[in-house]
């Protein structure tokens, strides 16, 4: 295939553009002993982070996103030594940032001995090639870093299949916009995982492998659907833990159920959905599932690939939205999670907001959040604070989030009447000549259970 040869030149340190602005001083320098520096000498691959404000993106949003990108890079096992923020009106079609900024980045890379430049924005294949031609080292985007972390953390067969599928779809999207043919890079972020084991990654190879992986995921999804049907028959309610990555969902699952799910202070440490039984007050039992964390700019390819895992969210009767009270951008994280829930069709499922890590949070911030979210529960999954209140609230929310229906049960169906009184909330009971008219509240996942007796 013929490569894109958009016009790029050798670095010119004096090249500037009035449409471009750069901000670096506030971000720390390589080797700095200040708290603003990013040096962690245990890592080997040296990374320069690049953020770009375009269109309606605000300065503060891009800074927060860059801070998060630094955490992602560390999680991937590399060392973010410096970062640069560039302001443009619109992305440059050839390099995203423009000739002058490419030259500036080259100079920084040479001075700091940078191995890889990571952009917080998605790059097209041609932009990536043009950048690498000038800066003479790898240039990758945020999505590549996230996929790399997923590749490192995927442990189950399902997880590995989903990650490889997402990697291939990400590559395919780039290939559709370019004549570039990819080849394997030796080491570093973006070169790991089951989707990175091939040297030939042309369209034909990607499509064939993608089709094979999608068939595997369909088989997995079929098994999940059968499990869901069995849960419906057994009348067990489903609760899903959702939230931003690294907010403490796994810690909460462990606290509530005594599970021993891996829980560590790391982004995307949980990829595989874990389900446990949870005993509620009154002898009621539900299933509670720990799910993969969300993040801003979550790649669409990941959402598609992880559809079977995320079915634990879309089929839930209640979502426990776990929030890190100590997060600097807590409101933004709540918004991002709700945006992903909307994308996967789970935005209408009842939510219970649970603010975690209150044992290490600022009291003033906790008070402000309580005013903003008066119905939320405030807990510490690690210390156990607020857990009893949460356990009391879950069954209340499960009832309140149900679907109200009118059911007419003939007198000869005594077993059905007994089932109704035993397993669902009866709001009203009105005897008739030939049966009983019930007004009941059913869980969302159970709304079709008595469909033959539904009163139209």
Beta strands, then each sheet from edge to edge (+ up, - down):
strand 1: 21-23
strand 2: 46-53
strand 3: 79-87
strand 4: 116-119
strand 5: 138-141
strand 6: 237-243
strand 7: 274-279
strand 8: 285-290
strand 9: 318-324
strand 10: 351-356
strand 11: 377-378
strand 12: 403-410
strand 13: 425-431
strand 14: 435-442
sheet 1: 1+ 3- 2- 4- 5-
sheet 2: 7+ 8- 6- 9- 10- 11-
sheet 3: 12+ 14- 13+
end
